[in-house]
């Protein structure tokens, strides 16, 4: 078994994925296995093999009879046939990646059914699409996320990897993945809160639950009240995290200029001294800048730290290529591509 950081997972398993060897990934609850596979590995597969479809299935939710489909009687032949299981797609020429997560919950009978999935790429007499890849994932036995030991014959049909948390690396990935800038800035200050499993509270921070919090924060209106942010945070990541996060949000609100103030006077609008706060305001500008406001926002961004204004320029140009001319002077030489 090979150990790897969660942020290096896609690159580490790539040689086996490329060679069409099934892989099993072990990792703590919510460490981000599915997120990395979806955001890092699938685009890598698509770049190499063409259009790709990810099928994220919890095998433990299936019954052994699901693998055979429904029986259909052929009266002329006096034989019984079975329909194609719904979770085996038809061959459409695309690459199909089958992720069977939480495999540790699968019963012995389901693991035996997986023999055919992993080795033969078929189930119930129906073949998988010709272009396919098989990935299994499970929690570690020590964190209460999965207790069924894998059968030895099944273990021997794949490569095995254990992933470990990587807070600094994940923070950089969060920026690339477009997570809520306020949350990213907070986690930069409190990296220990990226994976902090609670034994008493069902709500706690992990990369998985933090992704849910980020999605929720991004969906809320700009002028949302603080107590709404606090409530969604409590529900998703728990009290300990929320208490620290809300203190950060309060300080953030007191130190950030409004976008309207920046447009009114980009040369004199307040520039936060804290680089984490600069990151948040730069991310907001990158999200809202357009051709009409580009000149004034560019003037303000030029007053921020070089790496932060360069990040904002790259993000804005990636969203709207027509902004390249107005923002090119903000991009650091040798910076992000």
N, C-alpha and C positions, 0 to 999 in steps of 0.2 A: 504493500500500500504506500502511496506517495502523499506527503503532506504539501499543501500549498496555501498561500494567502487567498482569501475570497476574491480580491481584486485581480489576481493572476490566474484565476480558474479557467477562463476561456482559452487563454494562450497555453496553459499547462495541459489541458485535455485535448487540444487541437490535433496533435499527431494521431491519436486514436480515433477521434471523430472523423478526421480526413480519411483514414484507412478503413472506416466503417466497422470499427470494433466497439461494442457496447461498453458503456462506462457506468460505474456506480459512484455517487458522490455522497459522502457522509459529512454532516456539519451540525452545529448547535441550532436550536430552535430560532427561526427568523434571521439567520445570519446573512441571508440574501442570495441563496442558491438559485432560486427561480428568477430573481431579478437579474442576476448576472447572465443567466442562460438566455433570457428574453432580450436584454439590452446589449449584450456583448457577443455571445456565441452565435445566436441566430443571424445577426447581420453579417458575421464573418462567414457563416455557411452560405448565406445568400450571395455574398460577393464572389464566392468560389464556384458554387453549383447552380446559381440562378434562383428564380422565385421559390421561396421557402414558406412552409406553413408549420407553425408550432402547435402541437396537440398536448396540452397540459392536463393529464389525467391522474386522478387519485385512484390507484388500482384497488386500494382497500375498500373503496365504496362499491366495488363490483362484486357480484356473486359468481360462483364458478359456472353457473348456467349462462351468464352473460357472454361467455366466451364461445358458446356454440350457436347463439342466435335462436330463433324460434323454429320449431319443427314444421315442415311442410310435407304432406304425404303425396307422393306421385302414385296415383291409383293404377295407371297403366303398367308401371314397373313394379308396383307393390313395394316401394322403397321410401324411406324417410330421408329427406334432405333438410338442411338448416339454412336459414336466412343469414346474410352477412351481418356480423355484429356491428352496431351503429358506430362504435368507436374505431372501426377500421375503414378509412376513407377509400373511395375508388381511386384508381391510378389516373391522375390528370396530367402526368408529365412533370409535376413540380416535385421539389424535395420536401419530404414530410419528416419532421423531427418529433419523435414521440418521447415526451417527458413523463415518466411514471414516478411522481413524487410521493413522499410519505410511504415508501415501500416497506418500511419497518413495521407498518401496521398490517401488512398483507398476511393472511393465514397461510398455513402450509399448503392447503389446496390451491390457493391463488398463486403461490410461488411455483407450484408444479405446473400450473397453466402458463406461467411466465417462461418456462423452458422453451415452449414453442415460440413465444413472442421474441425472445432474445436470440435464439439460435436459428430457428427456421423462418423468422419474420412472417409468420402466418398464424391464424387462429380460426378454429372451426372449419378448416378446409379452405379458408380464404387467405390469399397472399396479401401482404402489405404492398403499397405502391413500390415500384422498382427502385426509385430513389428514396431511401429512408435512412434515418439514424435513430438509435435507441439510447436513451439516457435514463438511468434510474437514480433516485435521490432519497435519502432518509435522514432522520435526526440521529444523534448519537444515543446509545443505550443509557448513558449516564444522566441525560437531561430530561428524561421522562417523555421524550417525543416519539419513541418507537421501541418496542420490546421484543419483537419476534426475530429470532436469529435466522439469518439467511441459510438456506440449504446449501451444503458444500458443492453439489454438482452445479448449482446455479452460480455460486461464487466464482467457480472456475471458468465461467463463460464470458468474463468481462474484466476490464481494468478497474482498479479501486483507488479512489482519491479521498483524502480528508481535508476539508477546508477549515481555515482558522480566520477569526475576525481580523480586520485590517483597517482601523479607524482613519489614519491619515490618507490611505489610498482610497477609501470609500468617499471621503469628503471631496476629493478631486473628481471622482466618478459622479457624485451628486451634481456637481456643477455642469458636467458634460450632459448628464441626463435631464437637466432642466428642473431640478427640484426647487422648491420655494426658497428664495434667496435669504429670507429671514431665518428660516430653519437651518440652512447651510451655515450661515454666519454664527448662529448659536452653537452648532455642533463643532465648529472650528475652535470655539472657546472651551467647550465641554466634550471632548472626544470620548471620554469615558461613558457618556450617556448614549452612545450609538448602539451598544449591545449590553443591556443591564437587566437581565431576566429577574423578575420578582417571584419569590416562592409563595407570596401571600396575596398579591394583587393580580387579577387576571389581565389588567392593562399595564403594559411595560414597554419600554423602548427597545426595539431591534430594528435592523435595516428594513424588515418587512413592514412593521407597524409604523415606522417613520415615513416610509413611502406612502402609506395611507394618509398620514397626517399631512404630508406635503401636498398630495392630490387634493385634500380637503381645503387646505389653506389657499391653494391656487384657484379653487372654485368659488371662494367667497368674494364678495364685492370689496373694492378698495377701502371703502369707508366703514367696514364692518366694525362693530363694537368689540371692545377688548374681552368682555365677558363671553361673547360667542366663541372667540378663539380659545379662551380658557376652557369652556365646556367641551369643545371637540377634542382638545388636547387631553383633558382628563379622561374622556371616554376611550381614547385610542392608546395613549402611552402612560397614563396613570398620574398620581398626585406628585410624586417626587420630581419627575421630569417637568411637569407643568408648572410647579412653583418656581423653578429656576428659569424656565422659558418665558414665563410671564414677566418676571423681573427684567429680563433682557428686552422683551417687547416694549415695556414701559420706558426703559432708558433709550431704546431705539427711537420711539415716537418723539421723545424730547430733544433728540439730537439730529434728526433728519430734516432737511429742507423739503418743502412741498415742490412737486414738479412745476406747479404754476408759478412759484416764487423763482425757480431757476429760469423759466422762460421769460419772466418779467425782467430779470437782471442777472444774466449768467455770469457776469464779471464779479458781482458782489454777493451772490447767494451763498448761504452758509455752506462751508465744506467741513464735514466731520473730521476730527483728528484721528479717531479710531479707524484703522483700516477695515475692520469688520463692518462698521457702519458705512464706510465708503463703498464697500462691495455691494451692500444692499441698495444704496441709492443708484449706483452704476447699473445694477441689474434691472432696476425699475426703468431707468432711462432706455436701456437696450430693448426693453419690451415695448416701450411706448413711442420711441422716436420714429419720425416719418420725414418725408422730403421737406415738408413745410417747417418743421421744428429742428431739422438737422443742424443748421448753422449755430443756433443758440445752444443746443444741447452739446454740440462738439466743443464749443467755447468753455462750457462748464466742465466737461469731462477732462479737458486739458489741464485743469487745476488739481485733478486727483492723482494718486500714485500711478506711476507708469504702467505697472502690470495690471492694475485695476481698470484704467481707462482703455488699455489694449484689449482686455477681456470683453469690456462692454462693446467696443467697436467690432470685434469679431462676431459677437452674438447678434448684434444689430444687422451686420452685413449678411450673416447666414440667413437671417429672417427676410431681409429685403436687400437684394443685390444692388439696387439703385442707389443705396447709401454709401457705396464704396468710395466714391470721389470725395464726398464731404468728410468722411471719417478716416481716410487713409493715413493722415498725419498722426493719428493717435496710436497707430499700431506699432508695437515695439519691434525693432529689427531682430529677426530670428525668433520671434514669438510664435504664438499658436497659429497653426495653419488652418 
